[in-house]
Amino acid sequence: MSKPPGLLTIILLIYSLCLIDFISAFGGGIQSSTKNAKSSSSNISRGREWIGMKLASSISSNKNQEDEENLETKAQNSIQYCSKICIISFLVDISIQLSKLHKLHSLTSTDYVNLFDKFSLLIFGSGLYRISKLYNTNIDKRFTHELLIKAFRTKSFIYGIITADITLVSLSLAATLPSYSSDMFHDLFFKYITSQHISFAIIGCIISGGILIQHNCRKSADREIDAYSYRREHINNRHSQSDREIRLSRQRVRQVGFRAYRNMALCSGSFFLSSIVKFIKWLISFDYHNNDKSMIANQVFGVSSFLTPFIMSILMYKLMVSWVKAAISEVFHDSNLDTVVDRRSGVYNDLFLAQYDLYHEAGHNLTKA
């Protein structure tokens, strides 16, 4: 099994990329539109892809054995893979970003958004690492309420950070849409619509969408809890353990768990918002009066710019739906009596499959960002 790249190798890679071009593209935020930045971005992408391949090989020793692993192991590997990719991407991106900012005398609002974007990767990767450690300590047994609270708080925090990050990047990109517009769209729309109008419209969508998501999450969580409680009453009529202390403990876990569930839903919504903004950018940037083949090819390859966040939104939604069912199952079991659990079937299978799909896709996208 090949070893993951050492710290010295990572540092040499970072500074070799910096020497290629100090004015480089941004890893997860707003891309520079100049040709030099595009060239630098391709070099960064190759570097990231190499790192991703090394990390993938260090996590899974043999691809032929991967089919024999159960879903839980594959999900754990994907979480660890995504965590490492996030941290490595942060190191690469922040070094390049700081080298660019070193030449500037003052920072713009876009620079602050990009810096926040970079540090969000570090926070998300660190949070995923903590969650994977919590999972590893409870592979074959139920989570206690204390461990559940730790896991739920971590999830709530990291998905809240990612939601804020994607929303800020989308807002910043939306404000610059007129600069990407071709002459045809500029004459049709942007003579009358300013960047301020676009920003206010996006903010209105964010506020109304957030309120709607909060309401729907509350209804959905209550419905899942009621359905689970109904099944438990018919399977097991013992209620002696449902004393005041256990009910209060479960109430605490429910409150923290709901915040995690809500933030996951908001994260899915922010990916969807990002896909809409990037689709608008893709649509208006094409000059339909220009039949140049290279421009058409660039437009075709640019489809991935808005398809990627749309796919992430769907995968995030699948994870959210499967996670809430598994979380309720953990919360309402008495960990003192029902300590052993087989997580290879039922709601856990759905959760592990959703985790694998999301985090594997996220790590794959970061290596090519």
Steps between C-alpha positions, in 0.01 A plus 500: 500500500645836400555751776323838501720792393708641785489858623823589316357369173183706550699817574720448194189450287340817636801718429564345162145593407557850634810536281301406192277801536444723801167618361308174527145378492289459811441143621134511605394860457473741208724407208717762331406560140848581365698256287791492744269401783350224288847364427589510869168341592574205272836450671334515840239250385771257388676540831179442693412200287841347572450555873149353480629189326767453767251545782249267338763229468608551862145454629404198289786250463344306216212597273415135443430462871271806509205302364531260792486776762168573662334835451602625843870456424462666161315791659773541764769495232319762295464730803871470579589549133288815473643630829859465381425649159339804666803563720749452214292728276504764772880486523540532123237771456593715798868509400414614149239745625740655752769534235253692287378719785858580599528715188185697581491803727136451601244221495173512310176334608568223248837433665332461839243261350778292347692484828184390681450238228847358563465484878158338461674205336730465801209515745294252301790256463583521871135445593475194277815360660347542846177332391689205350683453832170497689361241260807278536455482878138379463510259208300218660315676778246775548606860545445639847307825519821687586676371187194574289502861620869534409442352153187709437666823611796435273272427206293809572809720511680375190189496282409847625846623398475341156153647452627849583802449273304384194241773554764775520679369190167488312417855607842624394471326164146630446621857556751459216259343250477814282876482435461148356209590274534490124389802299162347419404433863653825617275697264194294598533496879792676658416845367219506755618247762799592715717290728313639799169378359642153449648490851171606660312237299743227610481611864120489482515146363743397776282638780174358368664168415655477846165557669333240278774244563480558877124442496520189283782353710294541816200326346710223348691433825178486705344265247800263511504504881128425520533214252795350687329535838190326360707205379681472833174494696376204296831314513582554864251599768759566771476859613664469841822651367327807365534690823552871537880488479504303175235724345698812588817348358324408180354849476848650513622266228194579287565874519865467397413240237236723346755780454731256320211378284394856417855607410537199272181604324626859472826368357309308234305817421820706474644254247179534299528881515860477382398284204235757396742794518767310309245390241402864443867593464551215252191602302568872469874468432448328166498721193232343281607710203850357509541160332862451599556128568732554795242721670229238445728231642574711809129548550434126476773417751371777725181301566676329791530833682129497589435126481752427777326707773163368380618140546645591840162646598324173413759289684480730801121463504529119485743505792270729700197272451686181591690662787192618688353147506822346630541782753149446637572127531809578710329763716195293597683179582597455861879484480518348850295193403529482121876550457582267210385589149547356154537797267511297180130512423191720509529876538875477557562353156325799343710736713833334415419495130406870507818584694716313253336668199526852642847499652657303218354745248606801711858375527509420129377850411758666725788320331385649168382841619 
